């Protein structure tokens, strides 16, 4: 007797592309760069204390001795008013940022679409304003940008669903781990403190380098000349405002150039390290939450790794970016003096810096997720994208456009509230209050909102990598979010889904 059997269709098996041997999180990665960075910070603090502070004290004493007793532009009452407004606006900005984050949770796809169309509309509005103001050339330029924007919207409209789902998952991850926001505020405060320390040290360094000119008593900078010997600086060159007239160039001692280069490198390195510590912390936290569900220690463990065992990798990646930023700044200064080669160099360095920052964005996701050394993390990221066929997709800047639009909206809201207060509620007004107060409102609105949005942006990159590695993993911990991502991916890229599936 034949037994009837029901044929069961073969289900596709989702391939897993995770690294086979994740690096141990207990060993220090790229430790020499962490040591070098800490020694560099100690050197900056020492220079600030030994050179910068005494110079500022001397300058303050000289200023008090030469004071004419003129009345200040702002009275103490005006300064107090601005301070109160700033504090209130900081609170309002935090509330607006919270509301915008909740909006991202509910309307991520719509926010991305509206931000794209908003860019197009603004271009045509500016074009109309240009025609109305008689600036036809400027109006034509905005029309061109508007048409390019229309083409871009048409090209990426099929990718909006997945970008929206990605943004929704990222926002859900950070809102379930609110402890990351105090860390983000702490990192922002560290950046401010670092810039202050660096500025005082920079003043001390420049004030103590040798500035003796090669030709004392000769013509000063800006005067006409025919030979180098006629100039105090020893440099006679053609003015950038003239094709033939030569003038004496400013004297820039070699010690100043060297000090300027090293101090610029120091500034960029410190700021980038703080930035990537936060980015790596978010990546580790979000990956833990996606893989393990509602883990209570996701943020603390991730921050501990980013500030200890993975700190050397962060310092290495930040150092490479800082080098390119320093070279780019030097090329920009040379371009101002009419150096054509410097203009080309600046463009090349700008491109290289953009590429390296792009690599760092994804590499530090792997550093946060697995504790890889920097070089290993970069290879893992590009190996993943190459095998999955996602190289073109990661270039999408849809989420960045949405984040920028939300920050702008927050700034405008706070600026309007500040303007209303300056017109109606202020008991003390001063010259320019109706401009200064709204400007403070815009800065606080946009700046405060950027803190949580930067966290969300880092989370977006982590969600993308996590999903690209193993789409099925999310179904075990967050099935609803997994279904949203899979559905959006199939809708947007039905042909690319084969990259995830092996029969």
KAFEN-V206091 format. One record per residue. N is the residue number from 0. RES is the residue in one letter. PSI is psi in degrees with one decimal (* if undefined). NEAR is the number of other ideal C-beta (glycine too) atoms within 10 Angstrom. Layout:
BEGIN
n->N res->RES psi->PSI near->NEAR
n->N res->RES psi->PSI near->NEAR
END
This chain:
BEGIN
n->0 res->X psi->129.8 near->2
n->1 res->X psi->130.3 near->4
n->2 res->X psi->123.9 near->4
n->3 res->X psi->132.3 near->4
n->4 res->X psi->138.7 near->6
n->5 res->X psi->126.4 near->4
n->6 res->X psi->121.9 near->5
n->7 res->X psi->123.3 near->6
n->8 res->X psi->143.7 near->5
n->9 res->X psi->124.5 near->7
n->10 res->X psi->141.4 near->8
n->11 res->X psi->143.0 near->12
n->12 res->X psi->126.8 near->10
n->13 res->X psi->122.6 near->15
n->14 res->X psi->144.6 near->15
n->15 res->X psi->129.4 near->10
n->16 res->X psi->25.9 near->16
n->17 res->X psi->153.3 near->14
n->18 res->X psi->137.9 near->16
n->19 res->X psi->-34.5 near->4
n->20 res->X psi->83.8 near->6
n->21 res->X psi->143.0 near->13
n->22 res->X psi->147.9 near->19
n->23 res->X psi->132.3 near->10
n->24 res->X psi->-3.1 near->15
n->25 res->X psi->-9.6 near->9
n->26 res->X psi->149.3 near->10
n->27 res->X psi->129.1 near->16
n->28 res->X psi->139.3 near->25
n->29 res->X psi->42.9 near->22
n->30 res->X psi->-36.4 near->15
n->31 res->X psi->-33.3 near->11
n->32 res->X psi->-31.0 near->21
n->33 res->X psi->-43.2 near->22
n->34 res->X psi->-43.9 near->14
n->35 res->X psi->-40.5 near->15
n->36 res->X psi->-44.0 near->21
n->37 res->X psi->-38.6 near->12
n->38 res->X psi->-37.8 near->10
n->39 res->X psi->-39.9 near->17
n->40 res->X psi->-42.9 near->17
n->41 res->X psi->-38.1 near->10
n->42 res->X psi->-41.3 near->13
n->43 res->X psi->-42.9 near->23
n->44 res->X psi->-41.1 near->15
n->45 res->X psi->-42.4 near->11
n->46 res->X psi->-40.2 near->22
n->47 res->X psi->-45.3 near->21
n->48 res->X psi->-41.8 near->14
n->49 res->X psi->-29.5 near->12
n->50 res->X psi->-46.5 near->19
n->51 res->X psi->-50.0 near->24
n->52 res->X psi->-47.0 near->15
n->53 res->X psi->-37.1 near->13
n->54 res->X psi->-39.8 near->16
n->55 res->X psi->-39.4 near->16
n->56 res->X psi->-41.7 near->10
n->57 res->X psi->-40.5 near->11
n->58 res->X psi->-37.5 near->12
n->59 res->X psi->-41.1 near->10
n->60 res->X psi->-41.7 near->10
n->61 res->X psi->-37.9 near->10
n->62 res->X psi->-40.1 near->9
n->63 res->X psi->-37.1 near->8
n->64 res->X psi->-33.1 near->7
n->65 res->X psi->11.7 near->7
n->66 res->X psi->137.9 near->8
n->67 res->X psi->-3.9 near->4
n->68 res->X psi->17.2 near->4
n->69 res->X psi->151.0 near->6
n->70 res->X psi->140.9 near->6
n->71 res->X psi->160.0 near->8
n->72 res->X psi->-33.8 near->9
n->73 res->X psi->134.2 near->15
n->74 res->X psi->161.8 near->12
n->75 res->X psi->-34.3 near->8
n->76 res->X psi->-39.4 near->11
n->77 res->X psi->-43.7 near->17
n->78 res->X psi->-40.0 near->12
n->79 res->X psi->-39.2 near->12
n->80 res->X psi->-45.0 near->20
n->81 res->X psi->-39.1 near->17
n->82 res->X psi->-43.7 near->11
n->83 res->X psi->-44.2 near->12
n->84 res->X psi->-40.6 near->22
n->85 res->X psi->-42.7 near->15
n->86 res->X psi->-45.5 near->11
n->87 res->X psi->-42.3 near->16
n->88 res->X psi->-32.4 near->25
n->89 res->X psi->-42.0 near->14
n->90 res->X psi->-45.2 near->11
n->91 res->X psi->-40.9 near->19
n->92 res->X psi->-39.5 near->26
n->93 res->X psi->-40.1 near->17
n->94 res->X psi->-44.3 near->12
n->95 res->X psi->-41.5 near->22
n->96 res->X psi->-40.8 near->21
n->97 res->X psi->-44.4 near->14
n->98 res->X psi->-39.2 near->12
n->99 res->X psi->-35.9 near->21
n->100 res->X psi->-38.6 near->19
n->101 res->X psi->-35.6 near->12
n->102 res->X psi->-37.4 near->15
n->103 res->X psi->-38.9 near->25
n->104 res->X psi->-35.9 near->15
n->105 res->X psi->-32.0 near->10
n->106 res->X psi->43.6 near->15
n->107 res->X psi->-46.9 near->26
n->108 res->X psi->-44.5 near->18
n->109 res->X psi->-37.1 near->13
n->110 res->X psi->-41.8 near->23
n->111 res->X psi->-45.1 near->26
n->112 res->X psi->-45.3 near->20
n->113 res->X psi->-34.8 near->14
n->114 res->X psi->-37.3 near->20
n->115 res->X psi->-47.4 near->21
n->116 res->X psi->-31.4 near->13
n->117 res->X psi->-39.0 near->16
n->118 res->X psi->-41.6 near->18
n->119 res->X psi->-46.5 near->18
n->120 res->X psi->-42.7 near->13
n->121 res->X psi->-37.2 near->15
n->122 res->X psi->-44.3 near->20
n->123 res->X psi->-31.8 near->17
n->124 res->X psi->-44.7 near->12
n->125 res->X psi->-34.8 near->18
n->126 res->X psi->-43.3 near->21
n->127 res->X psi->-40.4 near->13
n->128 res->X psi->-35.8 near->13
n->129 res->X psi->-43.8 near->18
n->130 res->X psi->-40.7 near->15
n->131 res->X psi->-32.3 near->9
n->132 res->X psi->3.2 near->10
n->133 res->X psi->7.8 near->8
n->134 res->X psi->75.7 near->15
n->135 res->X psi->-39.4 near->11
n->136 res->X psi->-45.3 near->7
n->137 res->X psi->-39.0 near->15
n->138 res->X psi->-40.7 near->19
n->139 res->X psi->-38.7 near->13
n->140 res->X psi->-44.1 near->15
n->141 res->X psi->-34.5 near->20
n->142 res->X psi->-41.4 near->17
n->143 res->X psi->-46.7 near->12
n->144 res->X psi->-37.8 near->17
n->145 res->X psi->-40.9 near->19
n->146 res->X psi->-40.0 near->13
n->147 res->X psi->-39.3 near->13
n->148 res->X psi->-39.8 near->19
n->149 res->X psi->-43.8 near->15
n->150 res->X psi->-39.6 near->11
n->151 res->X psi->-43.4 near->16
n->152 res->X psi->-42.3 near->15
n->153 res->X psi->-36.8 near->9
n->154 res->X psi->-32.4 near->9
n->155 res->X psi->3.4 near->18
n->156 res->X psi->-29.3 near->12
n->157 res->X psi->-16.1 near->12
n->158 res->X psi->-8.3 near->18
n->159 res->X psi->-41.5 near->22
n->160 res->X psi->-44.7 near->22
n->161 res->X psi->-40.0 near->26
n->162 res->X psi->-39.1 near->25
n->163 res->X psi->-42.1 near->24
n->164 res->X psi->-40.1 near->24
n->165 res->X psi->-45.6 near->25
n->166 res->X psi->-38.8 near->26
n->167 res->X psi->-44.3 near->23
n->168 res->X psi->-41.6 near->27
n->169 res->X psi->-43.9 near->27
n->170 res->X psi->-38.2 near->25
n->171 res->X psi->-38.6 near->22
n->172 res->X psi->-44.5 near->27
n->173 res->X psi->-32.1 near->26
n->174 res->X psi->-23.5 near->18
n->175 res->X psi->-9.5 near->16
n->176 res->X psi->66.5 near->22
n->177 res->X psi->-19.2 near->10
n->178 res->X psi->-12.1 near->12
n->179 res->X psi->-25.8 near->25
n->180 res->X psi->-40.7 near->19
n->181 res->X psi->-35.1 near->10
n->182 res->X psi->-40.9 near->21
n->183 res->X psi->-40.8 near->20
n->184 res->X psi->-39.8 near->14
n->185 res->X psi->-43.4 near->14
n->186 res->X psi->-40.0 near->21
n->187 res->X psi->-41.4 near->18
n->188 res->X psi->-38.7 near->11
n->189 res->X psi->-39.2 near->16
n->190 res->X psi->-45.0 near->17
n->191 res->X psi->-45.1 near->10
n->192 res->X psi->-41.8 near->12
n->193 res->X psi->-44.7 near->19
n->194 res->X psi->-38.5 near->13
n->195 res->X psi->-48.7 near->11
n->196 res->X psi->-43.2 near->19
n->197 res->X psi->-41.8 near->24
n->198 res->X psi->-42.9 near->15
n->199 res->X psi->-42.3 near->20
n->200 res->X psi->-38.4 near->24
n->201 res->X psi->-42.2 near->21
n->202 res->X psi->-42.8 near->18
n->203 res->X psi->-39.4 near->19
n->204 res->X psi->-50.2 near->22
n->205 res->X psi->-28.6 near->17
n->206 res->X psi->-8.4 near->15
n->207 res->X psi->7.2 near->16
n->208 res->X psi->158.3 near->14
n->209 res->X psi->130.0 near->8
n->210 res->X psi->18.5 near->12
n->211 res->X psi->126.1 near->7
n->212 res->X psi->155.0 near->15
n->213 res->X psi->-26.9 near->14
n->214 res->X psi->73.3 near->16
n->215 res->X psi->137.9 near->7
n->216 res->X psi->-9.6 near->7
n->217 res->X psi->-176.1 near->18
n->218 res->X psi->142.6 near->17
n->219 res->X psi->173.4 near->13
n->220 res->X psi->138.1 near->14
n->221 res->X psi->-11.5 near->12
n->222 res->X psi->155.6 near->14
n->223 res->X psi->148.3 near->12
n->224 res->X psi->167.3 near->20
n->225 res->X psi->-14.4 near->9
n->226 res->X psi->156.9 near->8
n->227 res->X psi->-32.5 near->17
n->228 res->X psi->-17.4 near->12
n->229 res->X psi->-10.9 near->16
n->230 res->X psi->142.9 near->27
n->231 res->X psi->-34.6 near->19
n->232 res->X psi->-12.8 near->21
n->233 res->X psi->17.9 near->15
n->234 res->X psi->112.4 near->17
n->235 res->X psi->119.2 near->20
n->236 res->X psi->165.1 near->15
n->237 res->X psi->136.1 near->13
n->238 res->X psi->142.9 near->15
n->239 res->X psi->-11.5 near->11
n->240 res->X psi->1.7 near->8
n->241 res->X psi->150.0 near->9
n->242 res->X psi->-14.5 near->7
n->243 res->X psi->-32.5 near->6
n->244 res->X psi->131.9 near->10
n->245 res->X psi->140.5 near->18
n->246 res->X psi->159.5 near->19
n->247 res->X psi->131.8 near->24
n->248 res->X psi->154.9 near->20
n->249 res->X psi->149.2 near->12
n->250 res->X psi->121.4 near->18
n->251 res->X psi->103.3 near->13
n->252 res->X psi->149.8 near->15
n->253 res->X psi->-35.6 near->9
n->254 res->X psi->-35.3 near->14
n->255 res->X psi->-41.8 near->15
n->256 res->X psi->-46.1 near->13
n->257 res->X psi->-45.5 near->11
n->258 res->X psi->-40.7 near->16
n->259 res->X psi->-43.6 near->19
n->260 res->X psi->-49.5 near->14
n->261 res->X psi->-37.2 near->14
n->262 res->X psi->-37.8 near->19
n->263 res->X psi->-44.8 near->19
n->264 res->X psi->-40.6 near->18
n->265 res->X psi->-45.5 near->24
n->266 res->X psi->-52.5 near->21
n->267 res->X psi->-39.0 near->21
n->268 res->X psi->-47.3 near->26
n->269 res->X psi->-44.6 near->23
n->270 res->X psi->-42.1 near->19
n->271 res->X psi->-37.5 near->22
n->272 res->X psi->-46.1 near->26
n->273 res->X psi->-42.6 near->21
n->274 res->X psi->-45.6 near->21
n->275 res->X psi->-23.6 near->29
n->276 res->X psi->-44.7 near->24
n->277 res->X psi->-45.4 near->24
n->278 res->X psi->-44.4 near->27
n->279 res->X psi->-37.8 near->31
n->280 res->X psi->-45.5 near->29
n->281 res->X psi->-42.7 near->33
n->282 res->X psi->-46.7 near->29
n->283 res->X psi->-40.3 near->28
n->284 res->X psi->-48.0 near->31
n->285 res->X psi->-41.8 near->34
n->286 res->X psi->-40.4 near->24
n->287 res->X psi->-42.8 near->21
n->288 res->X psi->-40.0 near->24
n->289 res->X psi->-37.5 near->26
n->290 res->X psi->-35.5 near->18
n->291 res->X psi->-0.6 near->12
n->292 res->X psi->-147.9 near->12
n->293 res->X psi->78.1 near->10
n->294 res->X psi->128.5 near->18
n->295 res->X psi->-25.7 near->9
n->296 res->X psi->16.3 near->11
n->297 res->X psi->-46.9 near->24
n->298 res->X psi->-46.8 near->24
n->299 res->X psi->-42.4 near->14
n->300 res->X psi->-39.9 near->16
n->301 res->X psi->-42.6 near->27
n->302 res->X psi->-37.0 near->23
n->303 res->X psi->-42.1 near->15
n->304 res->X psi->-40.9 near->20
n->305 res->X psi->-31.4 near->27
n->306 res->X psi->1.1 near->15
n->307 res->X psi->-87.8 near->13
n->308 res->X psi->-30.3 near->21
n->309 res->X psi->4.3 near->32
n->310 res->X psi->-35.8 near->24
n->311 res->X psi->-40.2 near->21
n->312 res->X psi->-39.9 near->31
n->313 res->X psi->-43.2 near->30
n->314 res->X psi->-37.1 near->27
n->315 res->X psi->-50.7 near->22
n->316 res->X psi->-40.2 near->29
n->317 res->X psi->-35.0 near->25
n->318 res->X psi->-40.7 near->20
n->319 res->X psi->-42.2 near->20
n->320 res->X psi->-40.6 near->22
n->321 res->X psi->-36.8 near->22
n->322 res->X psi->-47.4 near->17
n->323 res->X psi->-37.6 near->20
n->324 res->X psi->-39.0 near->22
n->325 res->X psi->-46.7 near->21
n->326 res->X psi->-37.9 near->19
n->327 res->X psi->-40.7 near->20
n->328 res->X psi->-39.8 near->18
n->329 res->X psi->-40.9 near->18
n->330 res->X psi->-36.2 near->20
n->331 res->X psi->-40.1 near->15
n->332 res->X psi->-40.7 near->15
n->333 res->X psi->-34.2 near->16
n->334 res->X psi->-34.4 near->17
n->335 res->X psi->-22.9 near->10
n->336 res->X psi->9.2 near->11
n->337 res->X psi->17.1 near->13
n->338 res->X psi->109.8 near->15
n->339 res->X psi->-38.6 near->9
n->340 res->X psi->-34.7 near->10
n->341 res->X psi->-33.9 near->18
n->342 res->X psi->-43.5 near->14
n->343 res->X psi->-42.8 near->12
n->344 res->X psi->-39.7 near->18
n->345 res->X psi->-42.2 near->20
n->346 res->X psi->-43.5 near->13
n->347 res->X psi->-44.7 near->13
n->348 res->X psi->-35.5 near->21
n->349 res->X psi->-43.0 near->15
n->350 res->X psi->-45.7 near->11
n->351 res->X psi->-41.4 near->16
n->352 res->X psi->-41.7 near->18
n->353 res->X psi->-41.4 near->11
n->354 res->X psi->-45.0 near->11
n->355 res->X psi->-40.4 near->18
n->356 res->X psi->-34.3 near->16
n->357 res->X psi->-44.1 near->12
n->358 res->X psi->-44.9 near->18
n->359 res->X psi->-38.7 near->25
n->360 res->X psi->-44.6 near->18
n->361 res->X psi->-33.8 near->22
n->362 res->X psi->-40.2 near->26
n->363 res->X psi->-15.3 near->34
n->364 res->X psi->-43.1 near->28
n->365 res->X psi->-35.0 near->29
n->366 res->X psi->-43.3 near->32
n->367 res->X psi->-35.0 near->33
n->368 res->X psi->-41.9 near->26
n->369 res->X psi->-9.0 near->21
n->370 res->X psi->27.3 near->24
n->371 res->X psi->152.5 near->23
n->372 res->X psi->161.8 near->21
n->373 res->X psi->-48.9 near->26
n->374 res->X psi->-41.9 near->14
n->375 res->X psi->-39.0 near->19
n->376 res->X psi->-43.4 near->29
n->377 res->X psi->-42.2 near->20
n->378 res->X psi->-40.2 near->14
n->379 res->X psi->-41.4 near->24
n->380 res->X psi->-50.4 near->23
n->381 res->X psi->-27.1 near->14
n->382 res->X psi->-40.3 near->12
n->383 res->X psi->-49.0 near->19
n->384 res->X psi->-36.0 near->17
n->385 res->X psi->-41.8 near->10
n->386 res->X psi->-29.8 near->12
n->387 res->X psi->-12.1 near->17
n->388 res->X psi->30.7 near->15
n->389 res->X psi->12.6 near->19
n->390 res->X psi->-40.1 near->10
n->391 res->X psi->-32.0 near->9
n->392 res->X psi->-36.4 near->19
n->393 res->X psi->-11.5 near->18
n->394 res->X psi->-9.1 near->8
n->395 res->X psi->131.1 near->17
n->396 res->X psi->27.8 near->13
n->397 res->X psi->-43.1 near->22
n->398 res->X psi->-39.9 near->23
n->399 res->X psi->-40.1 near->13
n->400 res->X psi->-42.7 near->19
n->401 res->X psi->-41.6 near->29
n->402 res->X psi->-42.1 near->25
n->403 res->X psi->-40.1 near->16
n->404 res->X psi->-41.6 near->17
n->405 res->X psi->-40.4 near->24
n->406 res->X psi->-40.9 near->20
n->407 res->X psi->-41.5 near->17
n->408 res->X psi->-44.4 near->19
n->409 res->X psi->-43.2 near->26
n->410 res->X psi->-42.5 near->22
n->411 res->X psi->-42.0 near->15
n->412 res->X psi->-48.1 near->20
n->413 res->X psi->-34.1 near->28
n->414 res->X psi->-41.1 near->21
n->415 res->X psi->-40.6 near->14
n->416 res->X psi->-40.4 near->19
n->417 res->X psi->-38.7 near->27
n->418 res->X psi->-42.5 near->18
n->419 res->X psi->-40.3 near->13
n->420 res->X psi->-40.7 near->17
n->421 res->X psi->-28.4 near->20
n->422 res->X psi->-31.0 near->13
n->423 res->X psi->-45.4 near->7
n->424 res->X psi->-11.5 near->8
n->425 res->X psi->128.2 near->16
n->426 res->X psi->-20.1 near->6
n->427 res->X psi->121.4 near->12
n->428 res->X psi->156.2 near->13
n->429 res->X psi->171.3 near->16
n->430 res->X psi->125.5 near->10
n->431 res->X psi->13.6 near->11
n->432 res->X psi->-37.3 near->19
n->433 res->X psi->-9.5 near->14
n->434 res->X psi->-45.3 near->11
n->435 res->X psi->-45.7 near->17
n->436 res->X psi->-48.1 near->26
n->437 res->X psi->-34.3 near->23
n->438 res->X psi->-42.7 near->14
n->439 res->X psi->-40.0 near->19
n->440 res->X psi->-42.4 near->28
n->441 res->X psi->-44.0 near->22
n->442 res->X psi->-45.3 near->17
n->443 res->X psi->-42.1 near->26
n->444 res->X psi->-49.3 near->28
n->445 res->X psi->-41.9 near->22
n->446 res->X psi->-46.7 near->16
n->447 res->X psi->-38.9 near->25
n->448 res->X psi->-30.5 near->26
n->449 res->X psi->-26.0 near->21
n->450 res->X psi->-56.8 near->17
n->451 res->X psi->-31.9 near->25
n->452 res->X psi->-33.2 near->26
n->453 res->X psi->-35.2 near->19
n->454 res->X psi->-45.1 near->27
n->455 res->X psi->-40.5 near->24
n->456 res->X psi->-41.2 near->19
n->457 res->X psi->-37.1 near->28
n->458 res->X psi->-34.8 near->30
n->459 res->X psi->-45.4 near->26
n->460 res->X psi->-39.0 near->23
n->461 res->X psi->-43.3 near->29
n->462 res->X psi->-41.3 near->27
n->463 res->X psi->-47.8 near->23
n->464 res->X psi->-43.0 near->23
n->465 res->X psi->-43.8 near->24
n->466 res->X psi->-39.5 near->24
n->467 res->X psi->-33.1 near->20
n->468 res->X psi->-50.1 near->20
n->469 res->X psi->88.6 near->17
n->470 res->X psi->-29.8 near->20
n->471 res->X psi->-19.4 near->14
n->472 res->X psi->-36.8 near->17
n->473 res->X psi->-24.4 near->22
n->474 res->X psi->-21.6 near->16
n->475 res->X psi->-25.0 near->12
n->476 res->X psi->-36.5 near->15
n->477 res->X psi->74.6 near->21
n->478 res->X psi->-34.6 near->10
n->479 res->X psi->-43.2 near->10
n->480 res->X psi->-37.1 near->19
n->481 res->X psi->-44.9 near->19
n->482 res->X psi->-39.3 near->13
n->483 res->X psi->-45.0 near->21
n->484 res->X psi->-45.6 near->23
n->485 res->X psi->-45.1 near->20
n->486 res->X psi->-44.7 near->13
n->487 res->X psi->-38.7 near->20
n->488 res->X psi->-43.4 near->21
n->489 res->X psi->-35.1 near->13
n->490 res->X psi->-41.9 near->14
n->491 res->X psi->-37.3 near->20
n->492 res->X psi->68.6 near->19
n->493 res->X psi->-32.6 near->10
n->494 res->X psi->-30.9 near->7
n->495 res->X psi->-11.6 near->16
n->496 res->X psi->-24.4 near->14
n->497 res->X psi->-22.5 near->12
n->498 res->X psi->-21.4 near->16
n->499 res->X psi->-12.5 near->22
n->500 res->X psi->137.0 near->12
n->501 res->X psi->129.5 near->9
n->502 res->X psi->* near->7
END
